[in-house]
């Protein structure tokens, strides 16, 4: 397995740990009247907090997907073949016809 394929997995692990460690470091609330009961700001603060956490998770997932696609893009890591490039340039200048271009491109591939 190539090392560049491991990078997205390490990125995902870092994001998960960065989200989980602060939550695990907080002390547990004792069970009492406000442990799961009414909140002083009403139910809307809990809904806003839930929405914020959902949006935060979507942003993190979106960033992970974006980095994954950038790292796995073949064109980003491989240079075009010089023979294919010369063939494309000759076709663009009109030195060879489309039929000959396709035939030679098929031979190179």
TABEL-V97785 format. One record per helix or strand of 3 or more residues. SS is the DSSP state (alpha for helix, beta for strand). FROM is the first residue (numbers start at 1). TO is the last residue. Records with the same first field share a line. If there is no record, write none. Layout:
SS = FROM-TO ; FROM-TO
This chain:
alpha = 3-25 ; 43-72 ; 74-77 ; 82-93 ; 98-108
